[in-house]
């Protein structure tokens, strides 16, 4: 066998050559990365792949696809006895065997005290496909089978200082922890990734690859022990899948049903991707047959196209810190209504009549049934990626909204839409995401959404007009500039953060409150500052200790009370703000005022003329909040 990684150099050009024509699951390809060596520095120059080479005893030959222009696209490789010659882009490299693995990645894994990191699972313990051999499979072994070497750094255990009421992590805390703690974090592409074994996420997720919002993404991921823990074979099997799945996103692998949104787009597998027996599919969404059929057929491996990406994807498309996850801000086609739609579901978007320049753009999603009751899932928010949003800008360019944080929702509770529950509603801030601000200029935008239902149906909404007005006064211009900064956009996505990396964004929001407190957009700065103050904030120090900043209910009450008095935000956000305000009042020791806030919430929505079914839900929500706050007190 000659497959593996070879290294060679011709003058100032270095070649990392991957030969993949024999051995375990050969893809029948040759690929490589080229680097320029100058003194003591090495810089990436480009990549190539030969997708269908001719393999003969005399050597391997084929026409390459290159990331750079070259008049010579023919590639030839001759290997014998662990060394040989490679001719690439007109240059000849003497190459020698370097590794049986095609790529090597440093995995730095830390765990919060109280969690137990996954070790391994014996795949033959539970029933599976007859053609899949039983073996002891760790995360490292799973990637080794794909031809990827995970080199493990010394794992760290993070003790807790000043723990609050719980250790539930939110997106802002994870984002800060990665930037503060990951020793390999940097603003350059490199083969390294950080995995945090945390207790739980505030959203109840199993795992997340959360590094999406800067020029060097895919460096950080997390799994949540409280959700996936267990010593039974079923629990160990699920833990293995969760770890491999989240790290797969760090390698720029999309979910099985989203590969058509990647760059370059990939064809979807069976049943719109839901029929893929892959680490990257959701177990419960597998079709046909759901979770039982998935595990009976899953051979604990990546699909063939995923294998090609991991082994032969261009350097910047795979290496951590290089190209952005999935589709970038490149143009896409707006979502179009299906030619036929028998799903029985309707998706609608709603927005304010108009937005000020710099105002956070929030869209309300409504999913309802058409005639007959329907059962589906409730993942209507675009941060789960069962719902996608396209934005057609004033100049006609359409881009895909990509949230700063996306969550792997490995469970899908059923939602029944019927006369008693005719619709579900969500609101989402779509003004800023991984590509920066999406509404940076005045004009008319057309926003569409696509919801992927539980049966795989793709429900497309009619276009929703989002109108961004021109600023009129000098204050309008000044406030817009303060609101449209990159860090401010991240703070709106995260609903606030203590991270020093976002300090200038917090300073800008403070300036909006202090200098332009009477301006209509100041309510959004108060919202972010108030929500962040009202909660605790976890920070992992350089010494691998977890410090918990306790909530500041006084400051939270100060800001959130102003937000409630203003009442210009959307109804769903207002509902959330009033519940958080009640929690701040309870933490301040005034349960009567907390209950009064809940009574006021009910009265506020009654005055808005909310329909009776939704009003009943709000009333029950208020009562449950009162009970929960009383128990906490």
C-alpha positions in Angstrom: 0.0 0.0 0.0 1.2 3.5 -0.9 -1.6 5.7 0.4 -0.8 8.3 3.0 0.8 11.7 3.4 4.1 12.5 1.6 6.3 15.6 2.0 8.6 17.2 -0.5 10.3 20.5 -1.5 11.5 22.1 -4.7 13.5 25.3 -3.9 11.2 27.7 -2.0 8.1 25.5 -2.6 7.0 22.8 -0.2 4.4 20.1 -1.0 2.2 18.1 1.3 0.9 15.3 -1.0 -2.0 13.0 -0.2 -2.2 9.7 -2.1 -5.5 7.9 -1.6 -5.7 4.9 -4.0 -5.5 1.9 -1.7 -5.9 0.9 1.9 -9.0 1.5 4.0 -11.9 3.1 2.0 -9.8 4.6 -0.7 -11.5 7.6 -2.5 -9.3 7.2 -5.6 -7.8 10.6 -5.4 -4.6 12.5 -5.1 -4.5 16.0 -3.6 -2.0 18.3 -2.0 -1.3 21.7 -0.4 1.5 24.0 -1.6 3.5 26.3 0.7 6.1 29.0 0.0 9.2 28.9 2.2 10.9 32.2 2.8 13.7 32.2 5.4 12.2 30.9 8.7 8.6 31.5 7.6 6.2 29.3 5.6 3.1 30.7 3.9 0.2 28.8 2.3 0.2 29.1 -1.5 -2.6 26.9 -2.8 -4.2 23.5 -3.1 -5.1 21.0 -5.8 -7.0 17.7 -6.2 -7.0 15.1 -8.9 -10.5 13.5 -8.6 -10.2 10.7 -11.1 -6.5 9.8 -11.7 -5.3 7.0 -13.9 -3.5 4.5 -11.7 -0.9 2.3 -13.5 2.2 0.4 -12.4 4.3 3.2 -13.9 2.6 5.8 -11.7 -0.5 8.0 -11.1 -1.5 10.7 -13.5 -4.5 13.0 -14.0 -5.7 16.5 -14.5 -5.9 18.6 -11.3 -8.3 21.2 -10.1 -6.3 24.0 -8.5 -7.2 26.9 -6.3 -4.8 29.2 -8.3 -4.2 29.8 -11.9 -1.5 27.6 -13.5 -0.9 26.8 -17.2 0.1 23.3 -16.3 -2.7 21.3 -14.7 -1.5 17.8 -15.3 -0.3 16.0 -12.2 1.9 12.9 -12.1 3.1 10.9 -9.1 5.5 8.0 -8.9 6.0 6.2 -5.6 8.2 3.2 -4.8 9.6 2.1 -1.4 8.2 5.0 0.6 9.6 7.8 -1.7 9.1 9.1 -5.2 8.5 12.0 -7.4 5.5 14.3 -7.8 5.1 16.8 -10.7 2.7 19.5 -9.8 2.0 22.8 -11.6 5.2 22.3 -13.6 7.5 21.8 -10.6 9.1 18.5 -9.6 9.2 17.5 -6.0 11.1 14.6 -4.4 8.7 13.3 -1.9 9.0 10.8 1.0 6.4 9.1 3.1 5.4 11.1 6.2 2.3 9.5 7.7 -0.4 7.0 7.1 -2.8 9.8 8.0 -3.8 12.4 5.5 -4.0 15.2 8.0 -3.1 15.7 11.6 -5.0 17.9 14.1 -4.2 18.9 17.6 -7.2 18.5 19.9 -7.1 20.4 23.2 -9.8 19.2 25.5 -10.8 20.8 28.8 -13.6 19.7 31.1 -15.4 21.6 33.9 -15.1 19.9 37.3 -18.0 17.5 37.8 -18.2 16.3 34.2 -16.7 13.0 33.0 -15.2 13.1 29.5 -16.1 10.3 27.1 -13.5 7.6 26.6 -14.6 4.9 24.2 -17.5 2.7 23.2 -17.5 -1.0 22.0 -19.6 -0.8 18.8 -20.6 -4.5 19.0 -22.4 -4.0 22.3 -25.7 -3.1 20.7 -27.3 -4.3 17.5 -25.9 -2.7 14.3 -25.3 -3.4 10.6 -24.0 -6.8 9.8 -21.2 -5.5 7.6 -19.7 -3.2 10.3 -17.0 -4.9 12.4 -17.2 -4.6 16.2 -14.4 -2.5 17.6 -13.5 -0.2 20.5 -14.1 3.2 19.2 -12.9 6.5 20.8 -13.3 9.9 19.2 -9.6 9.7 18.1 -10.2 6.2 16.6 -13.3 7.4 14.7 -11.3 10.1 13.0 -8.3 7.7 12.5 -10.7 5.5 10.5 -11.4 8.6 8.3 -7.7 9.1 7.8 -7.4 12.0 10.2 -5.0 11.9 13.1 -6.1 13.6 16.3 -3.1 14.4 18.5 -4.4 15.0 22.0 -3.0 17.8 24.1 -2.8 17.3 27.9 -6.4 17.6 29.0 -7.3 20.2 31.6 -9.8 20.1 34.4 -11.4 23.4 35.3 -12.4 24.0 38.9 -15.1 26.5 39.8 -14.7 29.7 41.9 -17.8 31.4 43.1 -20.4 29.2 41.5 -23.8 30.7 41.1 -27.2 28.9 41.2 -26.2 26.5 38.4 -23.5 25.9 35.8 -25.6 26.4 32.7 -23.6 28.0 29.9 -24.9 30.4 27.3 -23.3 31.4 24.0 -21.6 34.5 25.3 -19.8 32.6 28.0 -18.7 29.9 25.6 -17.4 32.5 23.2 -15.4 34.2 25.9 -14.1 30.9 27.3 -12.7 29.9 24.0 -10.9 33.2 23.4 -9.6 33.3 27.0 -8.7 29.6 27.5 -7.8 27.9 24.2 -4.0 28.1 24.1 -4.0 27.4 20.4 -6.6 30.1 19.5 -5.3 32.5 17.0 -6.1 34.7 14.0 -4.4 32.3 11.5 -5.4 29.0 10.0 -4.0 26.0 11.8 -4.7 22.3 12.5 -6.0 22.7 16.0 -9.3 22.8 17.8 -10.6 23.2 21.3 -13.3 21.1 22.9 -14.9 22.0 26.2 -16.8 19.4 28.2 -19.3 21.6 30.1 -22.2 20.8 32.3 -25.2 22.1 30.4 -26.3 24.8 28.0 -29.1 27.2 28.8 -31.0 25.9 25.7 -30.6 22.2 26.7 -28.5 21.3 23.7 -26.2 18.3 23.5 -23.4 20.1 21.8 -22.4 23.1 19.8 -19.6 24.3 17.5 -19.8 27.9 18.5 -16.9 29.7 16.8 -18.6 31.3 13.8 -18.3 35.1 14.0 -14.9 36.3 13.0 -12.4 35.9 10.2 -10.9 32.8 11.8 -13.8 30.4 12.6 -14.3 26.8 13.6 -11.8 26.7 16.4 -14.1 26.0 19.3 -16.8 23.5 20.2 -18.5 22.1 23.3 -20.5 19.1 24.5 -22.8 19.2 27.5 -22.4 16.4 30.0 -25.6 16.8 31.9 -27.6 16.0 28.7 -25.5 13.1 27.3 -24.1 11.5 30.5 -24.6 7.9 31.4 -22.8 4.6 31.6 -25.2 2.4 29.7 -24.2 1.3 26.2 -26.9 3.5 24.7 -25.5 6.6 26.5 -21.9 5.8 25.6 -22.9 5.3 22.0 -24.7 8.7 22.0 -21.7 10.4 23.6 -19.4 9.2 20.9 -21.7 10.4 18.2 -22.0 13.9 19.8 -18.3 14.4 20.2 -17.5 13.3 16.6 -20.4 15.3 15.3 -19.4 18.6 16.9 -15.8 18.2 15.9 -17.0 17.4 12.4 -18.4 20.9 12.2 -14.9 22.3 13.1 -13.7 20.5 10.0 -16.3 22.4 8.0 -18.7 19.5 7.6 -22.4 20.7 7.5 -25.4 18.7 8.6 -26.5 16.1 6.2 -29.6 18.0 5.0 -27.6 21.3 4.5 -24.8 20.2 2.2 -26.5 22.1 -0.7 -25.8 25.3 1.2 -22.1 24.7 1.4 -19.3 26.2 -0.6 -18.9 24.5 -3.0 -22.5 23.1 -2.9 -22.7 19.3 -2.5 -25.6 17.1 -3.6 -28.0 16.0 -0.9 -28.1 12.3 0.0 -31.3 10.2 0.2 -34.5 11.8 1.5 -33.0 15.3 1.2 -30.0 14.3 3.3 -32.0 12.8 6.1 -31.3 9.4 4.8 -27.5 9.7 5.3 -26.0 7.1 7.7 -23.5 9.6 8.9 -22.0 11.2 12.0 -23.3 14.5 10.7 -27.0 13.5 10.5 -29.5 13.8 13.4 -30.3 10.4 14.8 -34.0 11.2 15.4 -34.5 12.7 12.0 -33.2 9.7 10.0 -35.5 8.4 7.3 -37.0 6.0 6.9 -37.5 4.7 10.4 -36.1 7.3 12.7 -33.6 6.5 15.5 -34.1 2.7 15.6 -33.4 2.4 11.9 -30.4 4.8 12.1 -28.6 2.7 14.7 -29.4 -0.6 13.0 -27.8 0.7 9.8 -25.1 3.2 11.0 -21.6 1.8 10.5 -19.9 4.4 12.7 -18.3 6.3 9.9 -18.5 9.3 7.6 -20.2 9.1 4.2 -18.0 8.9 1.1 -18.5 12.6 0.2 -17.6 13.6 3.8 -14.5 11.4 3.6 -13.4 13.2 0.4 -13.8 16.5 2.2 -11.9 15.5 5.2 -9.0 14.0 3.3 -8.9 16.1 0.1 -10.8 19.3 0.7 -8.7 22.4 -0.1 -6.6 23.5 2.8 -8.6 26.7 3.6 -11.9 24.8 3.3 -10.9 22.3 6.1 -8.2 23.8 8.3 -9.5 25.5 11.5 -9.3 29.3 11.5 -9.5 29.4 7.7 -12.6 29.7 5.5 -15.9 30.4 7.3 -18.3 27.6 8.1 -20.6 26.6 5.2 -21.7 29.2 2.9 -20.1 32.6 3.1 -21.7 35.9 2.1 -21.5 34.9 -1.5 -24.7 35.3 -3.5 -27.3 32.5 -3.3 -30.7 32.1 -5.1 -33.6 33.4 -3.0 -35.7 30.5 -1.5 -38.5 29.7 -3.9 -41.9 28.2 -3.2 -42.0 24.5 -4.0 -43.8 23.5 -7.3 -46.1 21.3 -5.2 -46.7 21.7 -1.5 -48.9 19.1 0.3 -47.3 19.6 3.7 -50.3 21.4 5.2 -48.0 23.9 6.9 -47.7 27.7 6.3 -44.7 29.9 7.2 -45.1 33.6 7.5 -42.6 36.4 8.4 -43.5 39.7 10.0 -41.5 42.8 10.6 -42.0 46.4 11.8 -43.2 48.8 9.2 -39.7 50.3 9.0 -36.4 50.3 10.9 -33.9 53.1 11.7 -30.4 52.7 10.3 -28.5 50.9 13.0 -31.7 49.5 14.6 -31.4 45.7 15.3 -33.6 44.0 12.7 -35.8 41.5 14.4 -38.2 39.2 12.4 -41.1 37.3 13.8 -41.7 33.8 12.5 -45.2 32.2 12.5 -45.7 28.5 11.6 -49.3 27.4 11.3 -51.4 24.6 9.8 -53.5 25.1 6.7 -56.5 22.8 6.9 -55.9 19.6 8.8 -53.9 19.5 12.1 -50.3 18.7 11.7 -47.5 17.4 13.9 -43.9 18.8 13.4 -41.0 20.0 15.5 -40.7 23.4 17.2 -37.3 24.4 15.9 -38.4 27.6 14.2 -35.5 29.8 15.2 -32.7 30.2 12.6 -30.0 29.4 15.1 -31.0 25.7 14.9 -30.6 25.6 11.1 -33.9 23.8 10.6 -35.0 27.3 9.6 -32.9 29.3 7.1 -33.3 32.9 6.1 -32.3 34.6 2.8 -31.9 38.4 2.5 -32.2 40.2 -0.8 -30.4 43.5 -0.5 -31.4 46.8 -2.1 -29.0 46.2 -5.0 -30.5 42.8 -5.8 -27.9 40.6 -4.2 -29.2 37.8 -2.1 -27.2 36.3 0.8 -27.9 33.6 3.3 -28.3 34.8 6.9 -25.8 32.8 9.1 -26.3 33.2 12.8 -23.3 33.9 15.0 -24.1 30.8 17.0 -25.8 27.7 15.7 -27.0 24.9 17.9 -27.2 21.2 17.3 -30.7 20.2 18.5 -30.3 16.5 18.7 -33.9 16.2 20.1 -37.0 17.4 18.4 -40.0 17.5 20.7 -43.2 17.1 18.7 -45.5 20.1 18.3 -49.1 19.5 17.3 -50.8 22.4 15.5 -54.5 22.2 15.8 -57.5 24.4 16.9 -56.2 24.6 20.4 -52.7 25.5 19.3 -53.0 26.9 15.7 -49.5 28.4 15.4 -46.1 28.7 17.0 -44.2 31.9 17.0 -40.5 32.8 17.4 -38.6 36.1 17.0 -35.0 36.3 15.8 -32.4 39.0 15.5 -31.1 38.7 12.0 -29.3 42.1 11.7 -25.9 40.6 12.3 -24.3 37.2 11.9 -21.1 35.4 10.9 -20.7 37.7 7.9 -21.1 41.0 9.8 -24.1 43.3 9.5 -26.7 42.4 6.9 -28.6 45.8 6.9 -25.8 48.4 6.7 -27.5 50.7 4.2 -30.9 52.3 3.9 -33.3 50.8 1.4 -35.8 48.0 0.9 -34.8 44.4 1.7 -36.7 41.3 0.9 -36.5 38.5 3.5 -37.6 35.0 3.0 -37.4 31.9 5.2 -37.4 28.2 4.7 -38.5 25.8 7.4 -37.5 22.1 7.2 -40.4 20.2 8.8 -40.2 16.9 10.7 -41.0 14.9 7.5 -38.4 16.7 5.5 -40.8 19.1 3.7 -39.3 22.5 2.9 -41.8 25.2 3.7 -41.0 28.6 2.2 -42.5 31.9 3.4 -43.6 34.7 1.1 -41.2 37.6 1.0 -41.3 40.0 3.9 -40.4 43.6 3.3 -37.8 45.1 5.7 -37.4 48.9 5.1 -34.4 50.7 6.6 -34.9 54.4 6.7 -32.3 57.1 6.0 -31.1 58.9 9.1 -32.4 62.4 9.3 -30.8 64.2 12.2 -27.2 64.5 13.3 -28.0 62.3 16.3 -29.5 59.7 14.0 -26.2 59.5 12.1 -24.1 59.3 15.3 -26.2 56.6 17.0 -26.3 54.6 13.7 -22.4 54.6 13.7 -22.3 53.5 17.4 -24.8 50.7 16.7 -23.3 49.3 13.6 -19.9 48.3 14.9 -18.8 44.7 14.6 -18.5 44.1 18.3 -21.9 45.7 18.9 -23.4 43.3 16.4 -21.9 40.4 18.4 -23.2 41.8 21.6 -26.7 41.9 20.1 -26.4 38.3 18.9 -25.1 37.2 22.4 -27.5 39.4 24.4 -24.5 40.9 26.1 -21.2 39.7 27.3 -18.4 40.5 29.8 -15.7 39.4 27.4 -12.8 41.8 27.2 -12.6 41.0 23.5 -15.9 42.9 23.1 -15.0 45.8 25.3 -15.1 48.5 22.6 -18.6 47.3 21.7 -19.8 47.7 25.3 -18.2 51.1 25.4 -20.1 52.1 22.3 -23.4 50.9 23.8 -22.6 52.8 27.0 -22.1 56.0 24.9 -25.5 55.5 23.3 -27.1 55.3 26.7 -25.1 58.1 28.3 -25.1 60.7 25.4 -28.2 59.7 23.4 -30.4 58.2 26.1 -33.5 59.8 24.7 -32.9 58.5 21.2 -35.3 55.7 20.1 -32.4 53.2 19.5 -31.1 53.6 23.1 -33.7 51.0 24.2 -31.7 48.3 22.4 -28.5 49.3 24.1 -30.3 49.2 27.5 -31.8 45.8 26.6 -28.4 44.2 26.0 -26.8 45.8 29.0 -29.7 44.9 31.2 -29.9 41.3 30.2 -26.2 40.9 30.7 -26.3 42.5 34.1 -29.3 40.4 35.3 -27.5 37.1 34.7 -24.4 35.6 36.1 -21.4 35.3 33.7 -18.8 32.5 33.7 -15.2 33.2 32.7 -12.4 30.7 32.4 -9.2 32.2 33.6 -5.7 31.7 32.1 -5.1 29.4 35.1 -7.9 27.1 34.1 -10.3 28.1 36.8 -13.9 28.9 36.3 -15.0 32.2 37.9 -18.6 33.1 38.1 -19.6 36.8 38.2 -22.8 37.0 40.2 -25.9 38.7 38.7 -26.2 42.5 39.3 -30.0 42.7 39.8 -29.9 46.4 40.6 -28.3 47.3 37.3 -30.5 44.8 35.5 -33.7 46.4 36.9 -32.5 49.9 36.0 -32.0 49.1 32.4 -34.8 46.5 31.8 -37.4 48.8 33.5 -36.6 51.4 30.9 -37.0 48.8 28.1 -40.4 47.8 29.5 -41.5 51.4 29.8 -40.5 52.1 26.2 -42.4 49.0 24.9 -41.2 49.6 21.3 -39.6 46.2 21.0 -41.4 43.2 19.4 -43.9 41.2 21.5 -41.8 38.1 21.9 -38.7 40.0 23.1 -40.9 42.1 25.4 -42.2 38.9 27.0 -38.7 37.6 27.6 -37.5 41.0 29.0 -40.4 41.2 31.5 -39.7 37.7 32.8 -36.1 38.6 33.2 -37.0 41.8 35.0 -39.2 39.8 37.3 -36.3 37.5 38.1 -34.1 40.5 38.8 -36.7 41.9 41.2 -36.9 38.5 43.0 -33.1 38.3 43.2 -33.2 41.8 44.7 -35.4 40.3 47.5 -38.7 41.8 46.4 -41.0 39.0 45.4 -44.1 41.2 45.5 -42.5 43.5 42.8 -41.5 40.4 40.8 -45.1 39.2 40.9 -46.4 42.6 40.0 -44.1 42.6 36.9 -45.8 39.3 35.8 -49.3 40.8 36.4 -48.2 43.8 34.3 -47.0 41.5 31.5 -50.5 39.9 31.3 -52.2 43.3 31.3 -49.8 44.7 28.7 -50.6 41.9 26.2 -54.3 42.1 26.9 -54.1 45.8 26.0 -52.4 44.9 22.8 -55.3 42.7 21.8 -53.4 39.5 21.6 -55.6 36.6 20.4 -57.2 34.5 23.1 -55.2 31.3 22.6 -51.8 33.2 22.8 -53.2 35.2 25.7 -53.9 32.0 27.6 -50.4 30.9 27.0 -49.0 34.1 28.4 -51.2 33.9 31.5 -50.0 30.4 32.2 -46.4 31.5 31.6 -46.8 34.3 34.1 -48.2 32.0 36.8 -45.4 29.4 36.2 -42.8 32.2 36.5 -44.3 33.3 39.8 -44.1 29.8 41.1 -40.5 29.3 40.0 -39.4 32.6 41.5 -41.1 31.9 44.7 -39.3 28.5 44.9 -35.9 30.1 44.2 -36.5 32.8 46.9 
